[in-house]
Amino acid sequence: MHPRRPDGFDGLGYRGGGRDEQGFGGAFPARSFTSGSDLGHWVTTPPDIPGSRNLHWGEKSPPYGVPSASTPHEGPAEEPFPGGCSTSVQGQSTEQLNRFAGFGIGLASLFTENVLAHPCIVLRRQCQVNYHARHYHLTPFTIINIMYSFNKTQGPRALWKGMGSTFIVQGVTLGAEGIISEFTPLPREISHKWNPKQIGEHLLLKSLTYMVAMPFYSASLIETVQSEIIRDNTGILECVKEGIGRVIGLGVPHSKRLLPLLSLVFPTVLHGVLHYIISSIIQKFVLLILKRKTYNNHLAESTSPVQSMLDAYFPELIANFAASLCSDIILYPLETVLHRLHIQGTRTIIDNTDLGYEVLPINTQYEGMRDCINTIKQEEGMLGFYKGFGAVIIQYTLHAAVLQITKIIYSTLLQNSI
């Protein structure tokens, strides 16, 4: 079966058969393909794929170096190149492997951050809002034990609840940022020639984005900490419904202890902006160090081809990992306060993180951010701000392990292809 291609199609576009095309030093004149047997010698890849390679005159698919019986030659006979074709095909396969492996590495990192680490996020948030807890779960060993208990008593769904709502919050955040930047002069990105005004406008855009996403973040938080024992089978868009209801004052009835959204604006925006600033600074710093190290290795000519390909993807992933880890650790106490303020008055029932079974109501009566900080300090001590910190250790240990395993697999594939 021959490909259906018009006469004179050479893989790059339509060319008339009367023009002479130069290939391999002008050894071959232009040829017009009028039969399916001639077209069968042509193997092309789409020209719009980066790194794709289209065959030209004199470059035939295997068997290479055998002239076509239906097409007469003019000039010297075609000479086979024993090593040229295999080297070219090998280089093409390596480049394709490089592209697809880079995509796979990024996908693995994204999967780990948003899916594989979700049970850690669930346990972390439940420990943060549980002011009853006697066990603070500061180490990963107690967190693993409580995960096992929840999975045993409530099933796997207890550790994966609210995952859909977290994606919705991310989508709302990205969409709000894009819309606001489109209709306002606020810059979405900071250029290299930045100035204080540009940074201020960019941070203002981030602040407005966090304000828009705040009610949906609150609804997502409730879904992730609500006990599966008394939880209804809500749909994936329940987060959107609850977020809109929180804004207009409709939906599920709340208690009088529910804090108004206006009082939640400052801690929410503060946490979001600080998290963005810290992670951006650390990311740029780590990326600068890694790129300088890579540059020095190239100057010393001590870098193998495999390492050179790894340097194209992993420095940015490592920088993102370090930035997210440091910002989460630094802002963990503020995140604990923020979650307690968001959950107050929502009639939420959480799991007992001390026993691994039973449920507990949330009946806090904080008057605001300052009162919440003082109450935690007095009643639970300074370590009360770090309840559930063991889940963070598990989360980023798991992330680092996935990155390392992906790097080993990628290195093995590259060594086999080179």
Salt bridges, closest charged atoms under 4 A:
ASP10 OD2 - ARG15 NH1 3.09
GLU21 OE1 - ARG15 NH1 3.40
GLU21 OE2 - ARG19 NH2 3.53
GLU59 OE1 - ARG53 NH2 2.55
GLU113 OE2 - HIS399 NE2 3.94
GLU177 OE2 - ARG188 NE 3.80
GLU177 OE2 - LYS206 NZ 3.11
GLU223 OE1 - ARG231 NH2 3.88
GLU228 OE2 - ARG157 NH2 3.38
GLU228 OE1 - ARG231 NE 3.77
ASP328 OD2 - ARG124 NH1 3.84
ASP328 OD1 - HIS275 NE2 2.92
GLU335 OE1 - ARG124 NH2 2.93
ASP351 OD2 - LYS161 NZ 3.26
GLU380 OE2 - ARG340 NH1 2.66
GLU380 OE1 - LYS387 NZ 2.77
